[in-house]
Amino acid sequence: MCGIIGYIGDRRAQDVLIKGLSRLEYRGYDSAGIVTLKDNKLCLVKKQGKLRALIEELKNNPLEGTLGIGHTRWATHGVPSDTNAHPHLDCSGKIAVVHNGIIENYLELKKALSKKGHKFVSETDTEIIAHLIEKFYKGDIEEAVLKAVKLLKGSYAIAVIHKNEPDKLVGARCDSPLIIGLGKSENFLASDVPAVLDYTDTVIYLENHEVIGLTKDSIRIRDLSGRVIRKKPTKIKWDIAQAEKGGYDHFMLKEIFEQAHILKNILEERLNNSGIVFEELKIKTSDLRRVKRIAIVACGTAYHAGLTGKYMLEEYAGLPSWVDTSSEFRYRNPIVDKDTLVVIVSQSGETADSLAALREARKRGSKVLGICNVLGSSIAREADGVIYTHAGPEIAVASTKAYTAQLAILYLFTLYLAGIRKTVSPGKLGLLIREFKKMPALMGELLDEYKSEYNILAAYAQEFKRYYLQKHNKSCFLYLARNINYPNALEGALKLKEISYLSAEGYPAGEMKHGPIALIDENPWVVCIVTRSKTYDKMLSNIQEVKARGGIVIAITTEGDKTILHYNINYLIEIPKTEELFSPLLVVIPLQLLAYYVAREFGCDIDQPRNLAKSVTVE
Ligand code: M6R
């Protein structure tokens, strides 16, 4: 939620800031702004709307200077507008601030500052930071920031510059991500690594309550008491091409098509002659053997991966498991203790509710395992152990490749637990691993079917649009499945609603009779996941119930299934044959693509759907 960037060096800051913001736009895109320092003057341009509106504005009014900060916004306090866009200035117009996070005590601070004569122009919480720094400023911007942030409650990652200090870029963080990018005679601050990857692959991950002073040739990191902290830089293995569209129309499509390759890499990395390896997992095997139950906690798509994990863990690791959405877990009285392993699944590793759930679980004595994609993210750092999904940067707001990578890690972790807890015989374990190794090729085969622009999913999406218009926009989608593919029904519905804004719900098919069947008339399109499984016959009965009430059925079936042909299915989608356990990895591919093509038919902004942001760092 919101992306920030800062630059100090010899390049034209505007260019670096705009490029960085374009890589951070996934974090928020309702307004954007930059400020640079030139000839002892702050030059500020900010614009409501997507980054392109700011770029247009800068064409007529380019900013010079080699020091600057920038921001792309996802509104929390105050509507998207030019005025509420960042950077924000203090009364004197000498201090500029960009901020990601929420200042919870901003009203209290605003009142106190107003009494002292400070004048505010925006509705944002951020503006008070600029004024607070102004209050403490005595000729040293770093010192003023250090004093100011001590009074802030809530979350922040900030970048700050002062008109009279052309050699200083200052930052600070608490519960919102911030990194330093280290260059030669230049340094960067940013919310996320892709923002600086064009210039450097060496970064420092910052911790809470750290204040950073950068010149173009030096960095200083201090804690709130002013003590200097030494930190090791990290080399980033991602290359910038991963953060670009690479010829695809949208990041989402590119990320969907990357999935087979990522799965292959995960298996190559994690499987060797000695078995399953999690090098970075710091939790001891003896502790994992002792675990009596597992709680998986996550949000959105990561929650759906977690739900699938429950099926795996119960079946193969023999562990009672449950899954919670982070926002519920953190405000309940979750019964977790030293015998519970809490697994937090998060692509970004920064989701505020998941981070709070992690802290709650640790407070209660549980060991916490993070399954994260973003290296060095807060969840990865605060968990007792982490397993990285290594899916590369996921830019589209709708999560796709992170989901299948999370599933892959959950499979491997389940099989690893099954091995060390001896809940599955070595023979069976070997068999499952051999089956799993076939999955990248099967997924690749399936994806190849959809390579052409004119594939059946694109055609089904066109048909749906025609139908929808004929029905005066009354149509919607239902997704039905059972057992280990039930979470995919939820995921398919989530994908569709978040990028096409159509109404879509996922249900366990067995629940239909308990209410949702009342929705069925000739309007809804019902996606039924009816691959070969132990609940196959039950799904066929559900299909009949839907058809009997006029519903339009899209069935996802196993290749070569002849039985389904007798069910008068409207649209058929086949996936390759595989073990039921691993079928979610294949089933989700047409679900992701169907959502993509429907959204494209409706002309939606696929990579940046309305009201959403990639990384939800606020509650
Ligand atoms: O970064 P996280 O995995 O913690 O994010 C969780 C959700 O915000 C995320 O999965 C969200 O639901 C996606 N937009 C789904 O596509």
Residues whose N, C-alpha, C, O or C-beta is under 5 A from the ligand:
A	BS01	M6R	C299 G300 T301 A302 V345 S346 Q347 S348 G349 T351 V397 A398 S399 K614 V616
